[in-house]
Amino acid sequence: MKKTVQVSQTYPEEAYRGRSRVYRGNTGLRNLDNILGGVESLRIFSTSLNATLVVFTRPNFQGGFRVFRGNTNLRDLDDLIRGNDVESLISTNQRLTLEEIREIRRNRTLPSGYDLV
């Protein structure tokens, strides 16, 4: 059985420019402004079809959210969610349901096995 691989790569500038940071596995970034002075674009690669990226309009997984499935490339995080910027995100190789996402938002905590940055 193949091992599932997932990599998240964040960039401080739009269009994947600037010094990037790489995260592996199930990860929650609670405040994008605290990472390299802000995250403006990102790429998610996973060998799992269930890979989920959830972006939120507020830090700590709060506010409105948008869900992406599978490999995702976002050149510009400005105004991505109904005119609001992305302030926090969750990247996982597991399929998160809308109810699970709402539970994370309600409790401000990630499921066990996730790295919190």
C-alpha positions as CSV (number, residue, x, y, z in Angstrom):
1,M,0.0,0.0,0.0
2,K,1.4,3.4,-1.0
3,K,1.9,6.0,1.7
4,T,-0.1,9.2,1.3
5,V,2.1,12.2,0.9
6,Q,1.0,15.8,1.4
7,V,3.0,19.0,1.1
8,S,1.9,22.6,1.6
9,Q,4.1,25.4,0.3
10,T,3.4,29.0,1.3
11,Y,4.8,32.2,-0.3
12,P,5.1,35.7,1.1
13,E,4.2,37.3,-2.3
14,E,1.5,36.7,-4.9
15,A,2.2,34.3,-7.9
16,Y,4.4,32.0,-5.8
17,R,7.2,34.6,-5.4
18,G,9.6,35.1,-2.5
19,R,11.1,32.8,0.1
20,S,8.7,29.8,0.6
21,R,8.0,27.6,3.6
22,V,7.1,24.0,3.3
23,Y,4.8,22.1,5.6
24,R,4.2,18.3,5.5
25,G,1.3,16.3,6.8
26,N,-1.9,17.6,8.4
27,T,-1.3,21.2,9.3
28,G,-3.2,24.2,10.7
29,L,-1.8,27.7,10.2
30,R,-3.6,29.8,12.8
31,N,-2.4,33.3,11.7
32,L,-0.9,33.8,8.2
33,D,0.4,37.3,9.1
34,N,2.8,35.7,11.5
35,I,4.4,33.5,8.9
36,L,7.2,35.1,6.8
37,G,5.4,38.5,7.3
38,G,2.3,37.1,5.7
39,V,1.2,34.5,3.1
40,E,0.0,35.7,-0.3
41,S,0.0,32.5,-2.3
42,L,0.2,28.8,-1.8
43,R,0.4,25.4,-3.3
44,I,-1.0,22.1,-1.9
45,F,0.1,18.8,-3.3
46,S,-1.2,15.4,-2.1
47,T,-1.2,11.9,-3.5
48,S,-4.6,11.5,-1.8
49,L,-7.8,12.3,-3.6
50,N,-9.3,13.2,-0.2
51,A,-6.9,16.1,0.3
52,T,-8.7,19.1,1.8
53,L,-7.6,22.8,2.1
54,V,-9.8,25.1,4.2
55,V,-9.2,28.8,4.2
56,F,-10.7,31.2,6.7
57,T,-11.3,34.9,6.8
58,R,-10.1,35.4,10.3
59,P,-7.2,34.0,12.4
60,N,-7.6,30.9,14.6
61,F,-9.9,29.2,12.0
62,Q,-12.7,31.7,12.5
63,G,-15.0,33.6,10.2
64,G,-16.2,32.6,6.8
65,F,-14.4,29.7,5.0
66,R,-13.9,28.1,1.6
67,V,-13.1,24.5,0.9
68,F,-10.8,23.2,-1.8
69,R,-10.4,19.5,-2.6
70,G,-7.3,17.8,-4.2
71,N,-4.2,19.5,-5.4
72,T,-4.6,23.3,-5.2
73,N,-2.7,26.3,-6.4
74,L,-3.8,29.7,-5.2
75,R,-1.8,32.5,-6.9
76,D,-3.4,35.3,-4.8
77,L,-5.1,35.0,-1.4
78,D,-6.4,38.6,-1.4
79,D,-10.2,38.8,-1.6
80,L,-10.5,35.0,-2.1
81,I,-13.5,34.5,0.3
82,R,-16.4,36.8,-0.7
83,G,-14.1,39.8,-0.9
84,N,-12.1,38.9,2.3
85,D,-8.5,37.9,2.6
86,V,-7.3,34.5,3.9
87,E,-6.1,34.8,7.5
88,S,-5.8,31.1,8.6
89,L,-5.9,27.7,6.9
90,I,-6.0,24.0,7.4
91,S,-4.3,21.6,5.0
92,T,-4.8,17.9,5.3
93,N,-4.7,14.7,3.2
94,Q,-7.9,13.6,4.9
95,R,-11.4,14.5,3.6
96,L,-12.9,17.0,6.1
97,T,-16.6,17.3,6.1
98,L,-18.4,20.6,6.4
99,E,-19.6,19.5,9.9
100,E,-16.0,18.8,10.9
101,I,-14.9,22.2,9.6
102,R,-17.7,23.9,11.5
103,E,-16.7,22.0,14.7
104,I,-13.1,23.2,14.3
105,R,-14.3,26.8,13.8
106,R,-16.7,26.5,16.8
107,N,-14.0,25.1,19.2
108,R,-10.9,26.7,17.6
109,T,-9.1,23.4,17.9
110,L,-7.7,21.0,15.4
111,P,-8.3,17.2,15.5
112,S,-5.6,15.1,17.1
113,G,-2.7,14.4,14.8
114,Y,-2.6,17.9,13.3
115,D,0.4,20.2,13.6
116,L,-0.5,23.7,14.7
117,V,1.7,26.6,13.5
